[in-house]
């Protein structure tokens, strides 16, 4: 699955969650908070694996060079998995996103 397809399916899933939250709570505020949390989660999980974002933060303001594109292609051909697993990244994801989902759930169920 390409990055665009992953982003598209994630956004469709978020839209479904937003509809369920709206039907359950009838609250525009809770639906908007669900959207904000969902977009943040999607951005944190899907975007770092894109070639553009999978480089130094200081390089994000510059276009991808031919050397960076070639390096990204060689990394993709070496690994069959879409996501690269970094232990520190997983710890941060579980901590930050676990807390965000917990707070969102507490907010929605009030």
C-alpha positions as CSV (number, residue, x, y, z in Angstrom):
1,X,0.0,0.0,0.0
2,X,1.4,3.4,-0.9
3,X,1.7,6.3,1.5
4,X,-1.2,8.2,-0.2
5,X,-3.4,5.1,0.1
6,X,-2.5,4.7,3.8
7,X,-3.3,8.4,4.4
8,X,-6.5,8.1,2.5
9,X,-7.7,5.0,4.4
10,X,-6.7,6.6,7.7
11,X,-8.7,9.7,7.0
12,X,-11.7,7.6,6.0
13,X,-11.4,5.7,9.2
14,X,-11.2,9.0,11.2
15,X,-14.3,10.2,9.4
16,X,-16.2,7.1,10.5
17,X,-15.0,7.5,14.1
18,X,-16.1,11.2,14.0
19,X,-19.6,10.1,12.8
20,X,-19.9,7.5,15.6
21,X,-18.8,10.1,18.2
22,X,-21.4,12.6,16.8
23,X,-24.1,10.0,16.9
24,X,-23.2,8.8,20.4
25,X,-22.7,12.2,22.0
26,X,-24.5,14.8,19.8
27,X,-21.7,17.2,20.6
28,X,-19.9,19.2,18.0
29,X,-17.2,20.1,20.5
30,X,-16.4,16.4,21.1
31,X,-16.5,15.7,17.4
32,X,-14.0,18.5,16.7
33,X,-11.7,17.3,19.5
34,X,-11.9,13.8,18.0
35,X,-10.9,15.2,14.6
36,X,-7.9,17.1,16.1
37,X,-6.7,14.1,18.1
38,X,-7.2,11.8,15.1
39,X,-5.3,14.0,12.7
40,X,-2.4,14.3,15.2
41,X,-2.3,10.5,15.6
42,X,-2.4,10.0,11.8
43,X,0.3,12.6,11.2
44,X,2.6,11.0,13.8
45,X,2.2,7.5,12.5
46,X,1.9,7.8,8.7
47,X,4.0,10.9,7.9
48,X,7.4,9.9,9.4
49,X,7.6,7.0,7.0
50,X,7.3,9.2,3.9
51,X,10.6,9.9,2.2
52,X,10.1,13.6,2.7
53,X,9.6,13.4,6.4
54,X,12.0,10.5,7.0
55,X,15.1,12.8,7.1
56,X,16.5,15.4,9.5
57,X,14.0,17.9,10.8
58,X,16.2,20.8,9.6
59,X,15.9,19.5,6.0
60,X,12.1,19.6,5.9
61,X,12.1,23.2,4.5
62,X,14.1,22.0,1.5
63,X,13.1,19.8,-1.5
64,X,14.2,16.2,-1.5
65,X,17.5,16.0,-3.4
66,X,18.4,13.3,-5.9
67,X,20.9,11.8,-3.3
68,X,18.2,11.6,-0.6
69,X,15.7,10.0,-3.1
70,X,18.3,7.4,-4.1
71,X,19.1,6.6,-0.5
72,X,15.4,6.3,0.3
73,X,14.9,3.9,-2.7
74,X,17.8,1.8,-1.6
75,X,16.3,1.5,2.0
76,X,12.9,0.6,0.6
77,X,14.4,-2.2,-1.6
78,X,16.3,-3.7,1.4
79,X,13.3,-4.0,3.7
80,X,10.0,-5.5,2.8
81,X,8.1,-3.9,5.8
82,X,6.4,-0.5,5.3
83,X,7.2,0.6,8.8
84,X,10.7,0.5,10.2
85,X,10.6,-0.3,13.9
86,X,12.8,1.8,16.2
87,X,12.6,0.9,19.9
88,X,12.8,4.5,21.1
89,X,10.2,5.6,18.6
90,X,7.8,2.9,19.8
91,X,8.3,3.9,23.4
92,X,7.5,7.5,22.6
93,X,4.5,6.5,20.4
94,X,3.0,4.3,23.1
95,X,3.5,6.9,25.8
96,X,2.3,9.9,23.9
97,X,-0.5,8.3,21.9
98,X,-1.7,6.1,24.8
99,X,-2.1,9.2,27.0
100,X,-3.8,11.2,24.2
101,X,-6.3,8.4,23.5
102,X,-6.9,8.0,27.2
103,X,-7.6,11.7,27.6
104,X,-9.8,11.7,24.5
105,X,-11.8,8.8,25.8
106,X,-12.3,10.5,29.2
107,X,-13.4,13.7,27.4
108,X,-15.9,11.9,25.1
109,X,-17.4,9.7,27.8
110,X,-18.1,12.6,30.2
